[in-house]
Amino acid sequence: MQLDMLVRNCEMYLSDRTVLMDIGIAQERIVCVGENLDMAAHRIFDAEGRPVFPGGVDAHVHTATQLGGYLTQDTFFESTKAAARGGTTTIIDFCIPEQGQGPDLIEMMDERIAAISRDSVVDVALHAGLSRLDSGDIERQIREAMRRGITSFKMFSAYPGSVMINYGEIFQAMRIIAQQGGVAVIHAEHQDLINMATQGKNLAVASSHRDSRPVVSESVAVSTLLALVEATQCPTYFVHISSQEALAQIHQRKVSGLRVGAETCPHYLTLDGSLYDTMDGALYVCSPPLRDQLERTALWNGVAGGSVDLISSDHCCFGRSQKFRHRDDFRRIANGLPGVETRMPLIYDQGVRTGIISAYQFQQVTATGPAQWLGLYPQKGVLQPGSDADVVIWDPDRSFPTATTTMATDFLPYSHLALRGMPVLVIARGRVVWNDEDFVGRRGQGRFVRRRPVRQQDKSLVKSVGEEVL
């Protein structure tokens, strides 16, 4: 058999050891992994003993998204090109219709799938947002999403008048999602506590954003929502967890057998809430807000200890002019940070190089864990025969540029950090997308990825962390 590609001398990471292997690729899949493979190939790459990871899976990306009166600045071409630059070969984006305007969920799903097929460089899956319940009953929306291969459902307990639904509606949706074999994805902040904390705040300072969304608003919402998960037995993970208390609650219920998980983001691990006290504080507005060193340390401990299941970017590609447009009213500042390109280099530099986590844990939280949680494993997130040929050769000593970016923004939250460790070859489904500093991919080579309901997945393929196949 002649291979399309052969990647030699790959340092690969298992839970208990590091191995040196070759990877054979044909017809967009990994067909063999072994030592000193003696096979002909059209193209041969030598990793020279450097780390080789499964292509990253970023489960939280907002491309070309209308949020709070702002439109993010990137298309699927730009977001997926940037993702690949940082080692991510699959993103999971969103269909989140705002309340009272624009297309409903079903129309938006079809529009997004068409845009993905036309523009994306790497593969894209979708979450459905249950935010426009005025457009039809919940069950119909969930069934229509599942029919399109969209099996995860985002719900918000904050942002009234835009995307928030109440706890009763979340409870109803969880029951149906569980019946249909889907996964609930929850933004957990308690709006009543936010409203209370907002009273009397100085609207013209960004620090009021931080102070209006205290840790307790996240922890109380998580506690309430965990009770709904218990009652419905709906597989659920909580996005962008920013605090020790919320993470501890999720971990405790997970240990007791509830199928719940926690996502955090690079900005909660690397940026400090004191940034809101600076002249440029508006640039860092995101929800939940950035926290202090105590919370960052607790989150890193959660990554190292396994409480954090996945690290996603929560990429919202706003620029400086958008961020500063309403700096006189913190409630109206464009909410979110760009980060799809920097996610993996940040976690490698700040986590692996510092010794907080191992290279194996790095691939778990950036690739394998997201794929397992969202029905993409073992198609994605692992280097084994039969999986998509998403392969990243990593140079642990190469400096990653944080002063320039492939992302469609003029604002880089991490420009003050000197990062080391980055991809030097990125292969997405058997095609080279980035070769060193050169982009060699093309618009439209990525695909929309359909996912099956959890109950239809072959249980033998849904491996727990630590079960590897070579």
N, C-alpha and C positions, 0 to 999 in steps of 0.2 A: 504494500500500500504506500502510495506517495502522499505525503502530507502537504497541506497548503503552507503551514508554518511549523517550525521547530524552535522552541525557546530553550536553550541549553543553560546548565549550571545555575539553576534557580534555587536560592535559599528560601525554603518554605517552612511554615510554622504550624506545628501540631500542638495540642494542649500540653504534651509532656516532653516534646523534643523538637529539634530543628533538623531538617533533612535537606540534602542537595539532590535535586531532581531535574529532569527534562520534561517539557510539556509539549505534546504533539497536538496540532490543531488541524482539522479538516472540516469543510462544509459548516463553518461558523461554530463548531463545537470543539470541546476538548475530547480527543479520542483516546489518549493514553498519557499516563504520568508514570515515569519510572527513571531508574538510574541508567545513564549512558545509553540512551535510546539510539539504536543503529538503524535509522530510517531516512530515506530520501525526502527532501522537502523543497518546495519552490523558493521559500525564504527561510533563512536561519538567522536567529538573533542569539547573541551570547550575553547572558545576564552577568557573567563573570563573578558569580558567587554573591551578588547583591540580593537584597530582599526582593521577593516577588509576592505580591498580594493579589487576591481576587479583586476585580474591579469594584470600586466602592458603590454602595447603594445609599443614596441620600433620600430619605423618606419624607422630607419636609421642604418643598420648594414651591415658591409662588412666582410663576412666570407670567408675564403679560396679564397681570391681575389688577382688577379695580378694587381698591380698598380705601374706604373712608374718603372718597373724593379724589383719590390719587390713582394713577395708572403706573405700575412698575415699568421700568424703561426697557426691558429686554423682551425679545421674541424667543421662541423655542430654539432657534438656531443659536442665538447668543448665550442663552443659559446653559444649553447642553455642551456647547463648545467650551465654555468656561468650566463646567463641571469636569469634563474630560481632562482639561489642563491640570486640574488638581487631583486626578486619579479616580474620579467617580465616573462609572460607565452606565449607571442606571439612576434616574431620578424618579421620584414619585411626586407629581404635581397635584393640583386641586381643581375641582369645579365647584366654586362657592358663589352662588348667586346672591347678590345683595337684596334685601327685602324691599319690595315695592317698586323695583326698577329693573330694566334689562331683561335678558332671557331667563327662563326658568331653568331648573336643574337639567331636565332632559334635553332641552335645546343646547344648553351650554356643554353638556357631555359630548354631543355630536360635533359641535364647533371645535372643541379642544382636541378631540381625536383626529379631526381633519388637519388641524394646525400641526399636531405632532408628526403626522405622516408626511406633511409637506416640508417641515423646517428642521426637524431634530437631527442632531449628529449622533447621539447615543440613544439607547432605549428609554422609554418613558412609560410609566404606569400612572394611574390617577386615583385619587381619593374623591369621593362625592361629598359635598357639603350639604347637610340637612339644615338649611337656613331659610328656605322659602316655603314654609308650610302652607302659605296661602294659595299656592299654585296646585294643590292636589293633596290627597291623603298621603301619609308617611309611607304606608306599605307599598303603594304604587311606585313612588319614587325609588324606594329601595329595590324593588323587583326589577325595575327598568335599568338601574345601575348594574345589578348583578348580571342581567342578561347581556350587558356590554362588557363583562369581565372586570367590572369595578366593584371590588368586594370589601372596601373599607370606607367608613363613613365618619366625617369630621363634624363635630358639634361643639358649639361655644356656649359657655355659661356667662359670657360677658359680651360687650358691644351691643347694647340695646338699640333697636331701630335700624340695625345694619345686618347682623348675622346671629345675634343671640336668640336662643329658644329657651323656654323655661324647663324646670326640672321634671315636670310632668311629661312634657313632650320628649325630653331625653329618655325618660323611663320607658315610654311607649316605643320609641325608636329602638332602644336596646333590646326589648323583647322580640321585635321583628327581626332585627339584625341577627340575634342569636338563632332564631328559627331558620333563617335563610343561610346560615353558615358564614356570616361576615364578621368583621372586626370593627369595633367602635374606637374612634380616635377623638380624644377630648382635650379641648382648651379649658383648663380649670382655673377660673378666678371667680370670686363671689362678688357679683355686681352691687349688692346692697352695701357691702363693706367698702367697696370702692367709692360708691356715692357718698357714704359718710366721711371717708377720709379726704375726699375732694373738697368738702365744704371749708371755706375760708382760705383756701390756698391762693398764693400769688400766681395768677395765670401766666405771667410774663417770664417765669423762670422754669427751666427744664427740670430742676430738682423737684418741682412740685409733681411732676409725673412719677418720679420714684416714690415720693412720699404718699401719693394718692393710691398706690397699689402695694400695700404692705404685705409682708410674708403671710400674715394671717388670712388675707383674702385668698391666697392660693391654698393654704392648708385646710381651711374650712370647706372650700369648694371640693377639694380632693376627698375629704372625709365624707361629705354628703354623696358624692358621686360613687365612691366605693360601696356605699350601702346599696345603691341602685345596681351596681355590677353584681353584688352578692345576690340580690333578689332575682335578677334576670339570668345570671350565669353567662353573660355576654362577654366574649373575649375583648378586652379593652386595654389600650395603653394611653398614657397621659403625655401630651406633647410639652416640650420646652419647660420641663420642671426646673425651677430655679432655687429651691430652698431645701434645707436639711429636713425640716419637719414633714413636708409633703413627700419627699423621697422615702423617709422612714415609714410613713403610713403605707405607701404602696408596697414597699419591700416586705413589711410585716404580713400583709394580706397575701402576697405572692407565696411566701414561705408556708402559709397556712393552706395553700392549695388553690387559691383563687387565680384564675388566668388573667393577671394584670401585669402591665409592664410600664417602664418609665423611659422617656426620651429626655435628654438634655441637649444643649447646643454649645458650640465653641465659645460664643460670647459670654455665656454664664460661667464658663470655666476659666476665661482668660481676661475679661474686662471688669473694671471696678465701678461701682455705683457712684463714686466720687467724680466721675467724668461729667455727670449732670450738673456739677457745680462750676464747670468751666464755661467760657464764652461760647464754645461750640457744643454745649451740652445737648442741643436739639438734635444733633446728628445721631446721637446714641439712643434716642427714644425707641423702645421696643416693649412689648408686653408678654409676660411679666417684665419688669424693669431689671436692669443690672443690679446685682446685690453686692455685699461686702466680702472681705477676705474669708470670714468664717464660713459663709455659705459656699464660696468657691472651693474651699478645702474639703468641706463635707461632700460636695458633688464629685470631686476627684476621688475621694475615698469610696464613693459609690460606684464609680467606674472601675476602680481597682478591685473592689469587693464583689462586683457582679450585681449590685442593686440597679445600676443603669444598664438598660438593655440595648439602647441604640443612641448614637450621637448624630443628629441631623443639623443642617445649616439654618433652617427656617429662613431661607434666602428671600429677601424682598429688595429688589434692585431699584432703590430710590437714589436720586442724586442730591447734591447740596442745595440746589435751588428749591427742590420740593421740600426738603427738610426745613429750610429756613422760611418757607412761605408764610407759615402761621406761628412763628416763634413767639408771638405776643400772646398766644393762647395754647398752652401745652396740650390741651384736650384735642386740638385739631392738627397737631404735628404728624406728618407722615410716619406711620408706625411700622418699624422693621429695619433690618440691616442686611446689606449684601454679604454673601458668604459661601456660595456654592463652589467657588474655586478654591477657597482657602481652608475649607473644612478639614480635609485630611492632612495637609501640611501642618496646620495648627495643632491637631491632636498628636501627630507624630512628634513634633518638636517639643511641645509642652508636656506630653505624656510619656512617650517612649524614651526620648533622649534624656529626660530628667530622671528616669527610672521609676516613675509612678506606676506605669503599666508596662506590660511586655508587648513585644511585637505581635504575639498571638492574640492578646486582648485587644490590641489596636484593630486587627482585622475583624474581630468579633463585633465590636461596637460600630465599625464603619461599613461593614459589608455583610457578614454572616447573620448577625442579629437582626438587622432590618429585613433581610431576605426571609428569614424564618418567621418573623412576626407577620409579614404581609403577603404570605403565600407565593413568594418568588423562589424559595429554596426547594430543590437544589439546582434549579435553572440558573439562579444567580447566587452570588455571595460565597462561592466555594470553588476551589480548583480541583476538580475530579472528573473522570470520564463521564460524558453525557451532559455536563454543564455547558452553558454558553461560554464561548472562548473570550471572557472578559479578564484580561491579564495585565497587570501593572508592574513594570520593573522600577524599583525605587532606588534612588541614590541617597543614602543616609547622610552624606556630607555635603551635598549640593545645597547652596543657599537658594531659598525660594523668594522670589521678588515680592515684597509687600508694598513697594512704592508705586508699582504699575500693576495693571490688571487686565484680564481678558473680559471681565464683567462690564456690562454697559452702564457704568457709573463713574463719577468723578470723586467718589468718597470711599475710602478704604479704612474700615474701623481698626485694622491691625497694622497700619503703616509704621507704628512706633516699635514693632517687634521685629527682631532679626531672626528669621526662621531658617532652620537647616533640616534638610530632608525633603525630597520631592520626586515626582515621577520623571523618568527619562525616556520611557516608552510606554504608551498606553494603547492597548489592543481592545477594541470593543466589538464583541460578536465576530471575532476573526478578522477584523479590519484594523489596521494601524490608523489611529486618529491623531496622536501626537508622537513625533519622533524627535526627542530632545526638545529644542526650542521651536520646531517647525510644526505648524498645523497642517496635516495631510488628510484630514477627513473631508467630508462634503455634506452639504445640506441635504436632508432627506434620507440619509442612510440609516438613521435610527428608526425604530418601530414603536408603535403603541403596543404595550404588553398587556394581554388579557390574563386575568388571574381566576382561578377556580375557587368556588366556595370551600371553606375549611373542611366541611364534612365530606366533600368529594375528593379531597387529596389523599393519596396513598400514604397511610400512616408510616409505612416503612421508609418513606422519603423524607418525612419531617423529623429530622434527627435533632436531638437535644445538643446543647453546647458540649463540645468535647468528643463527639463521635465523628471522626473523620474517615474518609475513604480515599485511598490513593490508588 
